[in-house]
Amino acid sequence: MDVDLPCRLELISDLPGHDERAWQVAWNPTKPLLASCSADKSVRTYSYRPSDHGSKSLAFSHVGTIPTGHTKTVRSIAWAPSGKTLAAGSFDSNVSVWEREDVSDSEDPGETAGDWECVTLLEGHETECKSVGYSSSGTLLASCSRDKTVWIWEVQPDADFECMGVLMEHSQDVKCVAWHPSEEILASGSYDDTIKLYIDDPSEDWYCFSTLSGHKSTVWSLSWSPQGSYLASSSDDLTIRIWKRVEEHKWKSVLELRGHERSIYSISWGVGKGTSENLGWLATTGGDGKINVWEITETQHTKDPLTARLLARMSGAHDVNDINSVSWCPRLNHSDLLATAGDDGLVKVWRVVPFRLTMYCASFM
């Protein structure tokens, strides 16, 4: 914790349960639910609700474990925009798709658990699946793999999926996929140090329309700004780059951030809090066990369109362990809440708290 920064990260909940390293966390977009996946081949779900300790305090509880049936690590999970379907990508090369039976629309955490049913198993990758993600429309699911491919699946009625394209643009292991928040644009990052952007041409199917080069090592993670005008990437070269769309199919690196001593495995761009010029908060984490939270602001300068201010930092957030995933809560009333998953098998939930508020409260204790 750095007292010279405007905010700090307050630990809200410490969620044990996985028997091996936790790989990813994913917030449900419509329900008070958080999911995590692990090398123990399971997916765990947690509900949250206001606690008895104040209006901003939340109580988290484990509500279910999905024994996925995967034979190897579950590396990635992603909720559909409806919040009723969860996809899980595994090192066994397959993607499983899960739905809750008798899903209730209630906000009561006691009614959000339900029994999970595997409705589809997507096969096609030749080796480890590294990342999965749903498009904002919920009609498309992307997956990527160590086999250097990106697959795009169309979601059809009755839990059926049709492969719409197998993209073979990368020359190495593909680490991550990320959909644009409002357009059907897909980004992928790879061990070949590049980022590829894809769109659908009705006459030519899905194709790569741009390659973003600049990182000097593996691209581990991608996250779009909430408005979709910018794309953030993190790398093994210890940098975070932010890319801006300068023309319809042209993107340019406009900001480079440094703040980690080891590989930056995961980034997440949330709406944050602040002025209209504030483009949100970018959380970054990785092999150094540190969480950084940056405030990204748009300027009026063509040459330098963005500025970044470090809001908060937490070192040793998972003790001495690597942190594999960070994710902002998508619900606007909890936009200052983020979750992390680490090699210690733990899932942790944090809140960004202004130091001035902490000091003000402390003076009355």
C-alpha positions in Angstrom: 0.0 0.0 0.0 1.3 3.5 -1.0 0.1 6.3 1.3 1.4 8.9 -1.2 -1.3 7.7 -3.8 -4.9 9.1 -3.7 -6.5 5.7 -3.1 -5.8 2.4 -1.5 -7.1 -1.2 -2.2 -9.2 -2.5 0.7 -9.6 -6.3 1.0 -13.3 -7.0 1.0 -13.3 -10.8 0.9 -10.8 -13.7 0.8 -12.4 -16.7 -0.9 -10.6 -20.1 -0.5 -11.8 -23.4 -2.0 -9.7 -24.2 -5.1 -7.2 -27.0 -4.5 -4.7 -25.7 -7.1 -3.9 -22.3 -8.7 -6.9 -20.1 -9.6 -6.6 -19.0 -13.2 -9.4 -16.5 -13.8 -12.3 -14.6 -12.2 -15.4 -13.5 -14.0 -18.3 -11.4 -12.7 -21.8 -12.2 -13.8 -23.2 -9.2 -15.8 -26.7 -9.4 -14.5 -26.6 -11.3 -11.2 -24.8 -10.8 -7.9 -22.4 -13.7 -8.8 -18.7 -14.2 -9.2 -17.1 -17.2 -10.9 -13.6 -18.6 -10.8 -11.8 -21.4 -12.5 -8.7 -23.4 -11.6 -6.1 -26.0 -12.3 -8.2 -28.3 -10.1 -10.6 -28.6 -13.2 -13.5 -26.9 -11.4 -15.5 -23.7 -11.6 -16.7 -22.2 -8.3 -19.4 -19.6 -8.0 -19.9 -17.1 -5.2 -22.9 -14.8 -4.4 -22.6 -11.4 -2.8 -25.0 -9.1 -1.0 -24.9 -6.2 1.4 -23.6 -7.2 4.8 -24.6 -5.9 8.2 -21.5 -3.7 8.5 -22.6 -0.7 6.5 -24.0 0.3 3.1 -20.7 -0.2 1.2 -19.9 -3.5 2.8 -20.6 -6.8 1.0 -20.7 -10.4 2.2 -19.5 -13.1 -0.2 -20.4 -16.8 0.1 -19.7 -19.9 -1.9 -22.9 -21.1 -3.6 -21.8 -23.9 -5.9 -19.0 -25.8 -7.6 -19.2 -27.1 -11.2 -17.2 -30.3 -11.5 -16.7 -29.5 -15.2 -15.6 -33.0 -16.3 -12.6 -31.5 -18.1 -9.5 -33.7 -17.9 -7.1 -30.9 -17.5 -6.9 -27.3 -16.1 -9.8 -25.0 -16.7 -7.9 -22.0 -17.9 -10.6 -19.5 -18.8 -14.3 -18.7 -18.2 -16.7 -16.2 -19.7 -20.4 -15.3 -19.0 -22.8 -14.7 -21.8 -24.3 -11.1 -21.6 -27.6 -12.7 -20.4 -25.8 -14.0 -17.3 -27.5 -17.4 -17.8 -24.7 -19.2 -19.6 -21.1 -19.8 -18.7 -18.3 -21.0 -21.1 -15.2 -22.7 -19.8 -12.0 -23.3 -21.8 -9.7 -26.1 -20.8 -6.1 -27.3 -21.4 -7.8 -30.5 -22.6 -8.5 -28.5 -25.8 -12.3 -28.3 -25.4 -14.8 -25.6 -24.4 -17.8 -26.6 -22.3 -20.9 -24.4 -22.2 -23.0 -24.5 -19.0 -26.5 -23.3 -18.1 -28.3 -23.1 -14.9 -31.5 -25.1 -14.6 -34.6 -23.3 -13.4 -32.9 -19.9 -13.4 -34.6 -17.3 -11.4 -34.5 -13.6 -12.2 -34.4 -12.8 -8.5 -31.6 -10.7 -7.0 -31.7 -12.9 -3.9 -28.3 -14.7 -3.7 -30.1 -17.7 -2.3 -31.8 -18.1 -5.7 -28.8 -17.6 -7.9 -27.1 -20.9 -7.4 -29.2 -23.6 -9.1 -27.9 -26.8 -10.7 -25.6 -26.4 -13.7 -25.9 -28.5 -16.8 -23.3 -28.9 -19.6 -25.4 -28.1 -22.7 -22.6 -28.2 -25.3 -19.0 -29.4 -25.6 -17.1 -27.6 -28.4 -14.3 -29.6 -29.9 -11.9 -28.4 -32.6 -8.7 -27.0 -31.0 -5.8 -29.4 -31.2 -4.2 -28.5 -27.9 -4.7 -26.2 -24.8 -7.5 -23.7 -25.0 -6.2 -20.5 -23.4 -9.1 -18.0 -23.5 -12.9 -17.7 -24.3 -15.2 -14.7 -24.6 -18.7 -13.8 -25.7 -19.5 -10.9 -28.0 -21.6 -8.1 -26.6 -24.6 -9.4 -28.5 -24.2 -12.8 -27.0 -24.5 -14.4 -30.5 -20.8 -15.2 -30.9 -18.3 -17.0 -28.8 -14.6 -16.9 -29.4 -11.9 -19.3 -28.2 -8.1 -19.4 -28.8 -5.4 -22.0 -28.3 -1.8 -23.0 -28.1 -2.5 -24.5 -31.6 -2.1 -20.8 -32.9 -5.8 -20.6 -33.9 -8.8 -18.5 -33.0 -12.2 -20.1 -33.5 -15.5 -18.1 -33.8 -18.7 -19.9 -32.9 -22.2 -18.7 -33.6 -24.7 -19.3 -30.8 -27.9 -20.9 -32.1 -31.2 -22.0 -30.6 -31.3 -25.0 -28.3 -27.7 -24.6 -27.2 -26.3 -25.4 -30.6 -23.1 -23.8 -31.9 -21.8 -23.5 -35.4 -18.2 -22.7 -36.3 -18.2 -19.5 -38.3 -14.4 -19.3 -38.8 -11.0 -20.7 -37.9 -8.5 -17.8 -37.9 -4.9 -18.8 -38.4 -3.2 -15.4 -38.4 -0.8 -15.8 -35.5 2.5 -17.7 -35.8 2.6 -18.8 -32.2 0.5 -19.7 -29.1 -2.6 -17.4 -28.9 -3.0 -16.3 -25.3 -6.2 -14.2 -25.2 -9.3 -13.0 -27.0 -11.4 -9.9 -26.2 -14.6 -8.6 -27.9 -15.3 -5.0 -28.5 -17.9 -3.7 -26.0 -20.5 -2.7 -28.7 -19.2 -3.8 -32.1 -18.5 -7.2 -33.5 -14.7 -6.7 -33.5 -12.5 -9.4 -32.0 -9.0 -8.9 -30.7 -6.4 -11.6 -30.0 -3.0 -11.5 -28.4 -0.2 -14.0 -28.9 3.2 -15.4 -28.0 4.3 -13.9 -31.4 4.2 -10.4 -29.7 1.4 -9.1 -31.8 -2.3 -8.3 -31.6 -4.7 -9.1 -34.4 -8.1 -7.5 -35.0 -10.9 -9.3 -36.9 -14.2 -8.4 -38.4 -16.8 -10.3 -40.4 -17.1 -9.6 -44.1 -20.4 -11.0 -45.3 -18.8 -12.0 -48.6 -15.5 -13.3 -47.2 -16.3 -14.5 -43.7 -14.1 -13.5 -40.7 -10.7 -12.0 -41.5 -7.9 -10.0 -39.9 -8.1 -6.4 -40.8 -5.2 -5.1 -38.7 -2.1 -6.2 -36.9 -0.9 -4.2 -34.0 2.9 -4.4 -33.4 4.9 -2.8 -30.7 5.3 -5.1 -27.8 8.7 -6.9 -27.6 7.4 -10.1 -26.0 4.3 -12.2 -25.4 0.9 -10.3 -25.3 -0.8 -11.8 -22.3 -4.0 -9.8 -21.9 -6.4 -7.4 -23.7 -9.1 -5.2 -22.5 -11.2 -2.6 -24.3 -12.1 0.8 -22.8 -15.8 0.8 -21.8 -16.6 3.2 -24.6 -14.7 1.1 -27.2 -12.5 3.8 -28.5 -9.3 2.3 -27.0 -7.8 -1.1 -26.6 -5.3 -1.9 -23.8 -2.7 -4.7 -24.0 -0.2 -6.1 -21.5 2.9 -8.0 -22.2 5.9 -10.0 -21.0 8.0 -6.9 -21.9 6.6 -5.3 -18.6 4.6 -2.7 -20.4 0.9 -1.9 -20.9 0.1 -0.2 -24.2 -3.1 1.7 -25.1 -4.1 1.7 -28.7 -6.5 4.3 -30.3 -8.7 3.9 -33.3 -7.5 6.7 -35.6 -9.3 5.5 -38.7 -12.0 2.9 -39.3 -9.5 0.1 -39.7 -6.4 1.7 -38.3 -5.2 1.7 -34.7 -2.2 3.5 -33.2 -0.3 3.1 -29.9 -0.8 6.3 -28.0 0.3 5.5 -24.4 2.7 3.2 -22.7 2.5 2.4 -19.0 5.1 0.8 -16.7 4.7 -0.3 -13.1 5.5 -4.0 -12.8 8.7 -5.9 -12.3 7.5 -9.1 -13.9 5.2 -10.3 -16.6 1.8 -8.5 -16.7 -0.6 -11.4 -17.0 -4.0 -9.7 -16.7 -5.6 -6.3 -17.2 -9.2 -5.0 -16.9 -10.6 -1.7 -17.9 -13.6 -0.6 -15.8 -15.9 2.4 -15.9 -14.4 3.8 -12.6 -15.6 7.0 -11.1 -14.9 10.6 -12.1 -15.5 13.3 -14.8 -16.6 13.0 -18.4 -12.9 13.2 -19.5 -12.1 10.2 -17.3 -12.2 7.1 -19.5 -12.3 4.7 -16.6 -9.9 2.8 -14.4 -7.4 0.2 -15.7 -6.4 -2.5 -13.3 -3.1 -4.4 -14.0 -1.5 -7.4 -12.3 0.9 -10.2 -12.9 4.0 -12.2 -11.8 5.2 -9.6 -9.3 2.1 -10.1 -7.1 1.2 -6.4 -7.4 -2.1 -4.8 -8.3 -2.0 -1.3 -9.9 -5.0 0.8 -10.6 -4.7 3.6 -13.2 -7.0 6.4 -14.0 -7.1 7.0 -17.7 -8.1 10.5 -18.9 -8.6 11.9 -22.4 -6.9 15.2 -23.3 -7.4 17.7 -26.1 -4.0 17.1 -27.5 -3.8 15.2 -30.8 -0.2 14.1 -30.2 -0.8 12.9 -26.6 -4.5 12.0 -26.4 -4.3 10.2 -23.1 -2.8 10.7 -19.7 -2.6 8.1 -16.9 -2.5 8.6 -13.1 -1.7 5.8 -10.7 -4.6 5.8 -8.2 -3.7 2.8 -6.0 -1.2 0.0 -5.6 -1.2 -3.2 -3.6 2.0 -5.2 -3.3 2.0 -8.8 -2.2 -1.7 -9.0 -2.9 -1.6 -12.8 -2.9 1.4 -13.0 -0.6 4.4 -14.2 -2.7 2.3 -15.7 -5.4 1.7 -14.7 -9.0 -1.7 -13.1 -9.8 -3.2 -14.6 -12.9 -6.4 -12.6 -13.3 -8.0 -9.2 -12.4 -11.5 -8.1 -13.3 -13.7 -5.1 -12.5 -17.3 -5.7 -11.4 -19.5 -4.6 -14.3 -22.4 -3.5 -12.1 -22.5 0.3 -11.9 -23.3 0.4 -8.2 -20.1 -1.6 -7.6 -17.8 -0.1 -10.2 -15.1 0.4 -7.5 -14.9 -3.4 -6.9 -12.4 -5.8 -8.5 -11.6 -9.4 -8.0 -8.2 -11.3 -8.4 -7.2 -14.9 -8.8 -3.7 -16.2 -7.8 -1.4 -19.1 -7.8 -2.3 -19.6 -4.1 -5.7 -20.9 -5.2 -7.4 -17.9 -3.6 -9.9 -15.5 -5.1 -9.8 -12.1 -3.5 -12.2 -9.1 -3.8 -11.0 -5.6 -3.4 -12.5 -2.1 -3.2 -10.8 1.1 -4.3 -11.1 3.5 -1.3 -9.9 7.2 -1.3 -7.2 7.7 1.3 -8.8 11.0 2.4 -12.0 9.1 3.3 -10.0 6.6 5.3 -8.0 9.3 7.1 -11.2 11.3 7.8 -12.9 8.3 9.3 -9.8 7.4 11.3 -9.7 10.8 12.9 -13.0 10.1 14.6 -12.1 6.7 16.0 
